[in-house]
């Protein structure tokens, strides 16, 4: 990229209406400016990167051809939506993206009228766009609907369910498949580009319609002619395009075309925008397009921190003392160690080997780690199938992603008492990705499943022990372990050991009040206890370890010793760990007041993890403050707190 780059148009484009005032001949310049601005900004602050760079020309073409915001564009998994944000009035706020109080890293309906559907999880755009198109027709409105979906998202079953229904409903809408796998060579592009332009020209489309009308009047002969010609056309397309699958689902297929030729994109979009029925346009793009370090190094293709714009090297200073390993690395190392001794253990990921730590396992046992694509439901049922034959599958899936496979966890794993281990990465508040990715619901949605074991470690050694116990000891049904994003606390680790099922541990003795923490929240709870100790308040801290089953014996002991108990968790209060304790205590006679402290009944926005834990009063100071208030309150019954 050029540090002396001159912006000619971008700072005069405050909405797509401004873009549409420019002649088509200037759109390449606009695309260059959008890409340069994105590189300028994101290299300074960090954020999703490669996917947006690959979407620049398409974003420009879409807002140029379609009358947005009247026409509706739905972009799948909004991390590819940065160019869209730049063109829709948020250019000057881009430097705040994914930061506390700033722009969301994804599309968000409350952020802009141009964000027609918000999503941080993949494969939703076609379903949402079909819903919008159906609403348009029911309301007798007149506007275009476009869905953009990446080739990675097309591995998810929801996309195919939606496409099948598009073919059934036959509503006017366009799906653009943004294929950045680069599996089609340039020489094939040239042929495909030529024939796609031929197929989409108005004269060719009119000839198609006229041919069908004429042969409709020819009875059986017309059917045979149409069948023969259709076979010829289908065979022709099958040779030069991968479009037969989409045609069989009821789409008119065009492509693949070069998604970085903005003039060609505009031309094709103009030709297909008034088509009847569902249309699929297949474009080929390159992640990181136009930024050489991203094109050459796959580590830049998804997201970056602050980097040097010229070299692409990180600007983050290396700490003098190396930080503790991440929980993801601890998990990956532990699973590798287990698999070295247990040949029937396998790992499963839904398109996130690097994010979950399974890439560590993959390097040693490539044939025993399965990446099923963005298909969490399939991952779980695939694991269940493996478990029926004595394999022990460990599904490493982000907490908020496993939500998509809830029925499979219940019906295919728990109901059949199958031994499947779920490693729930990214539990709690994840930071900059915000509410679409916060893992705050898993305690509640897993705890209600019959036969499910629900665990959370307080530190890295306990994560190792829990994984060991989940594989070797707790075999009567599914087992879940939740742990957060980021670095562990830095304690020395040793050999893995079994943990007694359902047993809590007292990690600090006290006399005035008891805190029961679930998961890594135990560590700020211990810090809070130290703060309160200086004020003469003696706090007992318990590491719950299990949300299911509960340690009823220890709970009975606590209610006999303390008038006030507080549960602390970095999950949703409703239905969470504290609720489990409250449900049990409701069956007992006691004089203890219980306070449930965790995530309140709101969607927590994005920011750094430290900022979010501070705001929800789940850091040491917040927990200490909550305990002070609880001790001084004249409370007679159990309460929620957030």
N, C-alpha and C positions, 0 to 999 in steps of 0.2 A: 504494500500500500504506500501511497505517496504522501509524505508529510506536507507537501506544498499543494495539495489538491484544492482546486477552486470550486466552490459551490455556486452553481448558476441558477438553479430552480428551487432547491429543497426548502429554503427558508421562506419562500413565498407560497408553499403548499401547506395550508393550515387545515385543509379538509380535502376529500376526494373531488369535490366540485372544482377546487383550484387546479387539481391535476388534470381534470377533463378539459380545461381551457387551453391546454398546451397542444401543439400539433403532434401527431404520432411520431414524427421524425425526431422529437426530443425525448422520447421515452427511454431510449438507451442511456442517455445522459442522466435522466432522473434515477434510473436503476443503479447506475454507478454511484450517484450521490447518496442514495439510501444505504447502499452497502458500505460506502466509506464512513458515513455517519454512524452506522451501527458498529463498525470496527473501532472507530474513534472512541465511542462511548463505552462499549462493553469491555474493551481491553483495559479501561481505567477502573471499572467498578466490578467486573465479573458478572457472570450470568449465563443463561442458555445462549448458545453461539452458533454452532454448525448448522443446525436445522434452519434457523432464521436466514443465514447467509444463502442457503440453497433456495429459499422462498422469495427472494427479492423480486425477480422478474415476474413471477406469477402474481405476487401481491400488487405490483404496479399495473399489470394487465387487467386483473380483476376489477380494481377500483376505477380503471379507465373505461372499460367496456360496460360495466354494470352501474346502474344508477343507485349506488349506495348512499344513504342507509335504507332507502325504500326497498331496493333489491337486497336480499338477505344472503350473506356469506357466512357459512359455518365452518370454522377451522378446527380440525381435530387436534387434540392435545396442544394447548396454546403455546408451548415453548417454541413453536415455529411461527408465532404470530408477531414477533418484534417488528418486522417491516410493516405489517398491517397497522400496528400502533403508531409507528412513525408517520404514516400517511393519513391517519385519522385523528389528528389534532393533539397527539401526545408526544410529539417530537421533543419538545423542550423539557418534558418530564422523564424522558427515557433514562436519564442518569440516576433516577430514584428507584428503578425497577428492582423488585425483590428486596427492597430495604424497608425498614420500619416506617410506616406512614406513606410509603411511595407506591408506585404502580405495581400491580400484580404481575408475576412472571407468566401468568396464563391469561386467557381471555376471561372477562368478568362482566356480567350484564350490568352491574351497578356502576361500572367504571366508564362505560361509553355506549352510546346508542348503536355504534357499529359492531359491538360485541353481541351478536345475536344469541349465542349460546356459550356458556362458560363450562370448561372442563379441564381437569388436570390429568385425567385418566384416559387412555386411548380407546379408539374404535367407536366413539359415540356420534361422530359427525353425520354419518349417513342416516341413522335413525332419527336424529334431531331434525335434520333437513327435511326428511320425509314428513315428519310431524308438522313442520312449518308449512310445507307445501300443501298438506291436507287441510290445515287451518285456513290457508289462503283460499282454497277452493270452497270450503264450507262458508267462509265469510264473503264470498263473491268479490274478493280483492284481485288486484292485477299487479303482480311483481314476480321477479325471477328468484329462484332459490338455487344456491350453489353449495355443495359440500366439498371440502378439501380433506383428503386423508392420505397419510403416508403409507409406503409399502410395509413398514414394520407393523403399523396398526392393522393392516389387512391380514395379519396372522390371527387376529382375534375373531372369535365366532360371531360376536355381535354385528360386525360389519357384513358378514354373509347373510345373517338373518335379515338385516335391513335391506340388503340388495335384493334378496328373494322377494321381500314384500314390495319393494319398488317395482319389480317386474309384474307383480300381481295387480297393484293399484294403477300402474301406468300413468302416474302424474308427471307433469312437466317439471323436470328438475335436472340439474347437471351435477355429476360427481367427478371430481378431478383427482386422479390417483397420482400423487407426487412420489414417484419412484426414484429414490436416490441410491439404489443399490449398485448402479452403474454396471448391470449385468449384460446390457445390450451394447454391442460395439458401435462405433461411429458409422461404419459402413452400412449397418442395418438401419441406423437413424436416417440416413439419406433416403433409402427406399421408403421407409415408413413415413417420413415427412412428406414425400411426394404423393404417395397414395392417399394419406390422410387428407391432404389438401384437395385431392380429386374427389374423395368421398364426401367431403363437407361442403363443396361448392353448391350453391342454390340450384344450379342446373342439374347436377347429379341427383340431389335429393328430390327435385321435382320429377325427374325421370323415374326414380324409384316409385314415387306415388302414382304416377300415370301408368306405369307398367302394372302395378297391382290392380288399379281400377279396371284396365282393359281386360286383364286375365280373369278378373272376377266374373265377367260376363261370358266366359268360355266354358262354363260347367266343369266337367271332369278333366277336359283337355287343359283348361287354365290351371287347375291344381297341379297337373303333371309338369306343365311348363314352369310354373313357379317353383316347384320342388327341384327341378333340374337346374334352373338358374340359381336358386338358392344354394344348391350344393356347390356349384361352380364358385359363387361368391364366397361361401364359407371356406372352401378349400383354399381360395386365393388369400383370404384373410389369415387363415391358419398358417400359411407359409410365411407371410410377412409380418404378422402381429400375434401377440398372445391373447387376442380379443375374444376367442371363442367361448371361454368361460363366462365372460360378462354378457356376451350376446345370448348365451343359453339361459341367463338369469333375467333376460328381458330388456337389456340395455342396448342402445345403439353405441357401438364402440368405435372410438377414433384414437389413433396413436400407434405406437408411442412417438412423441415429438420432443424436440429439444426444449426443455423447460427454461433454458437461459437465453433463448432468442425471443426477446420481448415483442418484437414486431410480428413474428409468426404467431405467438400466443394471442396477441390482439386480433389478428386476422382470423384465426380458428375460432376464438371465443365469439366473435361477431357472427360467424357463420352458423354456430350451433346454438346461440342463445335463444332463438325462437323455435327450436325443434320441439316436436310433440313427443311426449313420453320421456322416460328416463334416458339420459345420455351419459356415457362415461368417456372422459378424455384422459388418456394416459400420457403423462409427461415424464421425461427423464431429467433429473437434476443431480447436482453434486453437493453433498454436505460440505460446508466450509468454502463454497465457491467464491473465488476472488481474493481469498486470503491464504497465501502460500503456506504458512506454518500449519493452518488447519487442513489444507488439502493434503499435506505431506505426512501429517501425524494424527492418527485416529484419536489420540487422547483429547484433542481439541474439538472433536466433532460434535460433542453434546453440550458440555458446559465448561466454563473456565473461571478461574479467579482473576485477580489483577495480573496482567502480563505486559511485557514490553511489546508495543505495537509492531516494531520492525522485526524483532527476532522471534517473538512468540514465547519467550522464556518468562517464567513466573517472576513477579516482582516481590513476592512474599519473602520476607527475611527468614532464613532458617534459624530456629531457636538454638541458643547455645547448648541447652540440654534437650535432647530428643523427647518429644511428647510421648505419653503412653500410647500403646497400639489402639487402634479403633476396635470397637466391639465386633465389627465385621471381620477384621483380621483375626481376632481371638476366636471367633466362631469358625472361620475357614481353617485355621491351624488345628483347632480341636477336632473338627470333622475329619480332616486329613489323617490325624493320628488315630482316630477311631477306625477309619476305613482301612488303615494298614493292618489292623488286627481282626477286623470283622468283614469278611469278603462279601457279605450279603447287604451291606449298607450302601445306598446310592444317594446322590444329591439331585435335586430338581429345582430349576429356576424358571421363571416366566420372563425371559428376555433381560434379566438383570444379573448376570454372573459377576460382573465387576462390582456392582453396588452392594451385593449381598455377601461378598467374600468367597463365593463358590469358584471364582476364577483361580483362587489359591489351590483348591481341591482339583480343579480341572487340569492344572499343570502336571499333577502327579497321577491322577486317575481319569484321563480324558474319556474313557469308555464307560465310566460309572457316574458321570455328571450329564444330565439331560436338560438342555435349554429348549423349552417347548414354544417359545415365542410369547407374544403378548396374549396369553390365553390361560388365565389363572384357573378358570373352571376346569379346563382340560388337565392342567397340571395336577389338580387335586384328585380327579377321578382316575387319571393315569397312575398316580401314586397308590390309590386304592386298589387298582388292578394288580400292581406290583405286590402289594401287601398280601393279597390272597394267595400268592405263591411263595410266601416266606421271605421275600425281600423286605428290607427295612428302609423305606424311602424317607428322606429328610427334605421337606419342601421349604426352601428359603425364599420367602415372599414378603414384601413390604406389608406392614400392618394394614395400611389403607387399601392396598391392592387385594388382600385376601377377602375384603368385604365383598368383592365381586363373585366369590366362589362359596358364599355362605351355604347355599343349598347342597353343594357337593360335599362340604365338610360334614353337614348333618346327615344327608341321605346316603352318601356313598362311603363315608368313613365311619362315623360314630354309630349309625344305626346297625352297621354290620360288624361292629367291634373290631375294626381293623387297626393294626398298629402302624399309624402314620405319624411322623414327627413334623410339627410345624415350627419353623424358626422365623419368628415375626420381627424382622428388621424394621427400623424406623418407627418404633413405638414411641408414644409421647409426642411432644411438640418438636417438629423437625426443623423449624426455622424458616428460611427464605421461600420455600415452596408453598407454605401457607396452608389454608384449611383443606385443600384438596388432598394433601399428603400427610397432615397430622395424624398420627396413629393413636387416637384417643378413644376409639370405640371397641377395640378388640377385646378388652377385659369383659365388657358387657355382652358382646355378641357371641363370645366363646364360652363364657361361664354358664350360659343358659342351656348349652347343649349337653344332653344326657351322656354321661360317661367320659366327658372331656376332662383332662388334667390341664390346669392353667397355672403356669409358673412364670416367675420373673426374678432374675438374679440381682443382687445389690452391687456386684463387681465382677471382674473378669474371671476370677477363679470359680466363682459360683456359676457363671455361665458355662464354663467347662464341665463342672460337676453336674449341672442340670442336663446338658446334652448327653453326657455319659449315662445318667440315670434314665433319660428318655429313651435311649437306644437299648440299654441292657436290662432295665428293671421294670419300667411301666409299660407292660406289653398288652394289657387287656383292652386297649382302645386307643384313640388318638390322643396325642400329647402336644401342648403348645408351650413355647418359651418366647417371651417378649423381651426385647432389649432395644436401647435407643440408638439413634444416629450419633456418631462422633467418638471421641476418645474415651477409653476406660479410665479408671481412677489411678492406675499406676502401681498396683500392689504386685508383689512377686507371685508368679504362678508356679504350680507344681503338678504332681500327678493327679489325674481325675479320680474322684471318689463318688460313691453313691450317696444320695440324699434321701432320708426317710420320707416316704410319701406323706404329704400333707402336714409336715411338721414345721412350725415356726421356730425362730431362735431369738433369744433375748441378747441384744448386742450392747446394751447399756442399762444398768440398774438405776432405778429412781424411786421416789416416794410420793410426789405430788400429782403427777399425771402420767399417762402412758400414751406414747405415739406408736401406732402400728403402721409401718411403711411397706408399700408393695413395690419391689423393683429397685432401680437405682435411686429413686427418691429417698431411700433410706439414708443416703450420704448427706444431703442437705438437712435431713431431719436430725442427724447426729450433730451437725454443725449448729443447728438451732438449739439443740439441747445444751451445747457448750456455752452459747450466748446466754441462755436463761440461767445456767448454773452460776454465772457471775452475778446474777440478780437474786440469788438465793432460791431459785425455783428448780426443784429436783425432778428431772424428766427421765422416765424409763423409755427406751427405744427398742422396738421389736421389729425384726426383719420377717415379714410374713412368708416370703418365698412362694406360697401357694395362695391363689384366690379360689381354687377348687382342687382337691377338697380342703376344707378349713381345719385348723387345729382347734377343735372344740374344747379339748382339755385345757389348753393354755388360755383360751378366751374365758372359760369359766373361772380360772384362777385370777385373771386380770379384773373381772367384774367383782370378785370378792375382795380385791385389794385397793381398787381405785374408784373414786366417785366420778371421775371424768376420764374418758378415753377419746382420742382423736385418731382417725384413719387418714392417711395421706397417700395419694396416688397421682400420677400424671396421666390419668385417663378420665373419661367422662364420669361425673359423680353418679348420674342416673344409671342404675344397673351395674355399676362397677364393683371394685373390691369392697369399698365401704358399705355398699348396699348388701353385699354378701354377709358381712359382719352384722349389719343391722337386722337382716332376716333371721340369722341364727339367734341373736340376743332377744328378738321379739318372742321367741319360744320359751324364754327363761324368765324366772323371777329374779330381778336384780334392781339395785338402786343407782345404777351407773348411767350418766348422761353421755351420749355418744355424739361426736361431731364428725361429719364427713367432709373432708377437705380435698378438693381436686379441681378438675376442669368444670366450670359452670356450664349451664345450658345455653351456650352461645358458640358460634364458630369463631375460633381464635384466628386473627389475621396473621400476616407474615411479618417477619423481622428476624433478628438473630435469636438463637435459642436462649441466650442469656436475657435478652429483652423480654421474650415471651414468658419465661419462667418468673421473671421479676413481676410482670404485669398480672399474672395469675396467682401471685403470692405463693409460688411453689419453690422459691429459692430459700436459702437459710434464713434471711431476714424476714421474708414473708411468712414462713412457717412459725418463726418465733413470735412475730406480731399476732398471728392467728391464735397461738396458744395463750398469749397474754390476755387477749380479748375473751377467750373462752373461759379462762380461770376467773376473770372478774365478772363475767355475766351471771345473772341470776336465772339460770336455765334449768328447767325441770324435765324437759323431754329431748329426745334426740333431734338433731338439726342437720341441715345441709349447709355447706359453705362453699363459696366460689370466689 
